[in-house]
């Protein structure tokens, strides 16, 4: 395995991880959790 193959593999794995994070963040079942977290600074103690 030469260095260019390793670089290509690293790029592909990084891209797949990035797409996974984007998919997780924009999934509908996480929407309620993110809406709740967005309102945390406005809550009174």
N, CA, C and O atoms as a MOPAC input file, in Angstrom:
PM7 MOZYME 1SCF
protein

 N      0.85800 1    -1.16400 1     0.00000 1
 C      0.00000 1     0.00000 1     0.00000 1
 C      0.90800 1     1.23200 1     0.00000 1
 O      1.70500 1     1.43600 1     0.91500 1
 N      0.76900 1     2.03300 1    -1.03000 1
 C      1.60400 1     3.22500 1    -1.06100 1
 C      0.87500 1     4.40800 1    -0.42500 1
 O     -0.29200 1     4.29700 1    -0.04800 1
 N      1.55900 1     5.52200 1    -0.31200 1
 C      1.04000 1     6.67200 1     0.41600 1
 C     -0.18900 1     7.27000 1    -0.25600 1
 O     -1.07600 1     7.77200 1     0.43300 1
 N     -0.26300 1     7.22800 1    -1.58300 1
 C     -1.42000 1     7.79900 1    -2.27700 1
 C     -2.69100 1     6.99900 1    -2.01600 1
 O     -3.77300 1     7.57600 1    -1.91400 1
 N     -2.57600 1     5.69700 1    -1.90900 1
 C     -3.72700 1     4.85800 1    -1.57300 1
 C     -4.20700 1     5.17000 1    -0.16100 1
 O     -5.41000 1     5.24900 1     0.08700 1
 N     -3.27700 1     5.34500 1     0.75200 1
 C     -3.61800 1     5.67500 1     2.12300 1
 C     -4.29000 1     7.04700 1     2.20900 1
 O     -5.24800 1     7.21600 1     2.96300 1
 N     -3.80800 1     8.00900 1     1.45900 1
 C     -4.41200 1     9.33500 1     1.43200 1
 C     -5.83100 1     9.28300 1     0.85700 1
 O     -6.74000 1     9.92900 1     1.37700 1
 N     -6.01000 1     8.52200 1    -0.20200 1
 C     -7.33700 1     8.38100 1    -0.80100 1
 C     -8.30600 1     7.72100 1     0.17200 1
 O     -9.45100 1     8.15600 1     0.30100 1
 N     -7.86200 1     6.69300 1     0.84400 1
 C     -8.69700 1     6.00100 1     1.81700 1
 C     -9.07300 1     6.93000 1     2.97000 1
 O    -10.21700 1     6.92300 1     3.42500 1
 N     -8.12700 1     7.72000 1     3.43500 1
 C     -8.39700 1     8.67400 1     4.51000 1
 C     -9.41500 1     9.71300 1     4.06900 1
 O    -10.29100 1    10.08500 1     4.85000 1
 N     -9.31700 1    10.18400 1     2.84400 1
 C    -10.26900 1    11.15700 1     2.31500 1
 C    -11.66900 1    10.57300 1     2.24500 1
 O    -12.63200 1    11.23000 1     2.64000 1
 N    -11.79500 1     9.37600 1     1.75800 1
 C    -13.10700 1     8.72700 1     1.63400 1
 C    -13.72000 1     8.47600 1     3.00800 1
 O    -14.91100 1     8.71800 1     3.20600 1
 N    -12.92400 1     7.99700 1     3.95600 1
 C    -13.43400 1     7.74900 1     5.30900 1
 C    -13.86500 1     9.06300 1     5.95600 1
 O    -14.91300 1     9.10800 1     6.60000 1
 N    -13.09700 1    10.11600 1     5.80400 1
 C    -13.46200 1    11.41400 1     6.36000 1
 C    -14.75400 1    11.93300 1     5.75600 1
 O    -15.59100 1    12.48100 1     6.47200 1
 N    -14.93100 1    11.77100 1     4.45700 1
 C    -16.15000 1    12.21100 1     3.79500 1
 C    -17.36500 1    11.43200 1     4.29600 1
 O    -18.42700 1    12.01600 1     4.51700 1
 N    -17.21800 1    10.13600 1     4.47300 1
 C    -18.31800 1     9.30900 1     4.97100 1
 C    -18.68600 1     9.71800 1     6.39800 1
 O    -19.86800 1     9.77600 1     6.73800 1
 N    -17.69700 1     9.99900 1     7.22500 1
 C    -17.96800 1    10.45700 1     8.58600 1
 C    -18.67700 1    11.80800 1     8.55600 1
 O    -19.62200 1    12.02100 1     9.31500 1
 N    -18.24500 1    12.70800 1     7.70400 1
 C    -18.88900 1    14.01300 1     7.57100 1
 C    -20.34700 1    13.87000 1     7.15900 1
 O    -21.21900 1    14.51200 1     7.74500 1
 N    -20.62300 1    13.04500 1     6.17000 1
 C    -21.99600 1    12.82200 1     5.72200 1
 C    -22.82600 1    12.20700 1     6.85800 1
 O    -23.99500 1    12.55400 1     7.02100 1
 N    -22.24100 1    11.31000 1     7.63200 1
 C    -22.94600 1    10.71600 1     8.76700 1
 C    -23.31400 1    11.74600 1     9.81900 1
 O    -24.41500 1    11.70000 1    10.37000 1
 N    -22.41300 1    12.67100 1    10.10600 1
 C    -22.69900 1    13.72300 1    11.08500 1
 C    -23.78800 1    14.64900 1    10.57200 1
 O    -24.67800 1    15.03500 1    11.33000 1
 N    -23.73200 1    15.00800 1     9.30100 1
 C    -24.77300 1    15.86500 1     8.72000 1
 C    -26.11600 1    15.15800 1     8.75800 1
 O    -27.12500 1    15.77500 1     9.09800 1
 N    -26.15000 1    13.89100 1     8.41900 1
 C    -27.39500 1    13.11900 1     8.44100 1
 C    -27.95500 1    13.05900 1     9.86600 1
 O    -29.16000 1    13.21700 1    10.06300 1
 N    -27.09300 1    12.83200 1    10.85200 1
 C    -27.52300 1    12.75800 1    12.24900 1
 C    -28.09300 1    14.10100 1    12.70100 1
 O    -29.12600 1    14.14400 1    13.36900 1
 N    -27.43000 1    15.18800 1    12.34100 1
 C    -27.86200 1    16.51200 1    12.78700 1
 C    -29.18200 1    16.93400 1    12.15000 1
 O    -29.96600 1    17.64600 1    12.77700 1
 N    -29.43800 1    16.51200 1    10.93200 1
 C    -30.65300 1    16.93300 1    10.24000 1
 C    -31.76100 1    15.89500 1    10.29500 1
 O    -32.78300 1    16.06600 1     9.63100 1
 N    -31.59200 1    14.82100 1    11.06600 1
 C    -32.64700 1    13.81200 1    11.14700 1
 C    -33.84200 1    14.36700 1    11.91500 1
 O    -33.67700 1    15.16600 1    12.83700 1
 N    -35.01900 1    13.95200 1    11.54100 1
 C    -36.25500 1    14.48100 1    12.13400 1
 C    -36.40400 1    14.08200 1    13.60200 1
 O    -36.95000 1    14.85200 1    14.39200 1
 N    -35.93800 1    12.91900 1    13.97400 1
 C    -36.11500 1    12.49400 1    15.36100 1
 C    -35.23300 1    13.28300 1    16.32300 1
 O    -35.50100 1    13.27900 1    17.52500 1
 N    -34.20300 1    13.95000 1    15.84500 1
 C    -33.34400 1    14.78200 1    16.68700 1
 C    -33.84000 1    16.22300 1    16.76200 1
 O    -33.33100 1    17.01200 1    17.55700 1
 N    -34.81200 1    16.56700 1    15.95500 1
 C    -35.29300 1    17.94900 1    15.87300 1
 C    -35.79400 1    18.46400 1    17.21400 1
 O    -35.48300 1    19.59500 1    17.58700 1
 N    -36.55300 1    17.66900 1    17.94100 1
 C    -37.08600 1    18.10500 1    19.22900 1
 C    -35.95900 1    18.35400 1    20.23100 1
 O    -36.00800 1    19.31600 1    20.99700 1
 N    -34.95300 1    17.49600 1    20.22600 1
 C    -33.81800 1    17.68600 1    21.14100 1
 C    -33.06000 1    18.96800 1    20.83100 1
 O    -32.66000 1    19.68800 1    21.74600 1
 N    -32.85900 1    19.25700 1    19.56200 1
 C    -32.13900 1    20.46300 1    19.18500 1
 C    -32.96900 1    21.71100 1    19.44700 1
 O    -32.41200 1    22.74800 1    19.80700 1
 N    -34.28600 1    21.64100 1    19.27700 1
 C    -35.14000 1    22.78000 1    19.60600 1
 C    -35.08800 1    23.07000 1    21.10800 1
 O    -35.03400 1    24.22800 1    21.52200 1
 N    -35.10500 1    22.02900 1    21.90200 1
 C    -35.01100 1    22.20900 1    23.34800 1
 C    -33.65700 1    22.81100 1    23.73600 1
 O    -33.59800 1    23.70400 1    24.58100 1
 N    -32.58800 1    22.33500 1    23.13600 1
 C    -31.25300 1    22.86500 1    23.43200 1
 C    -31.11900 1    24.31800 1    22.98100 1
 O    -30.40500 1    25.09700 1    23.61300 1
 N    -31.79000 1    24.68400 1    21.91000 1
 C    -31.72200 1    26.05800 1    21.41800 1
 C    -32.39500 1    27.03200 1    22.37600 1
 O    -32.03100 1    28.20700 1    22.42400 1
 N    -33.37400 1    26.55000 1    23.13800 1
 C    -34.09400 1    27.41800 1    24.06800 1
 C    -33.49700 1    27.44300 1    25.47200 1
 O    -33.99300 1    28.17900 1    26.32500 1
 N    -32.46600 1    26.67700 1    25.73600 1
 C    -31.85800 1    26.63400 1    27.06700 1
 C    -31.37000 1    28.00200 1    27.56300 1
 O    -31.57300 1    28.30100 1    28.74000 1
 N    -30.75300 1    28.83000 1    26.75700 1
 C    -30.29100 1    30.12900 1    27.28300 1
 C    -31.42300 1    31.05000 1    27.73700 1
 O    -31.17700 1    31.98000 1    28.50400 1
 N    -32.63500 1    30.82000 1    27.29200 1
 C    -33.75200 1    31.69500 1    27.60600 1
 C    -34.56400 1    31.23500 1    28.81600 1
 O    -35.47800 1    31.93800 1    29.24600 1
 N    -34.24600 1    30.07900 1    29.36300 1
 C    -34.99100 1    29.56800 1    30.50800 1
 C    -34.55100 1    30.27100 1    31.78300 1
 O    -33.37800 1    30.60000 1    31.95600 1
 N    -35.51100 1    30.49500 1    32.67100 1
 C    -35.23600 1    31.12300 1    33.96400 1
 C    -34.93200 1    30.04000 1    34.99700 1
 O    -35.54400 1    28.97200 1    34.98000 1
 N    -34.00600 1    30.31100 1    35.87500 1
 C    -33.68300 1    29.35900 1    36.93400 1
 C    -34.61200 1    29.51400 1    38.11300 1
 O    -34.48300 1    28.78900 1    39.10000 1

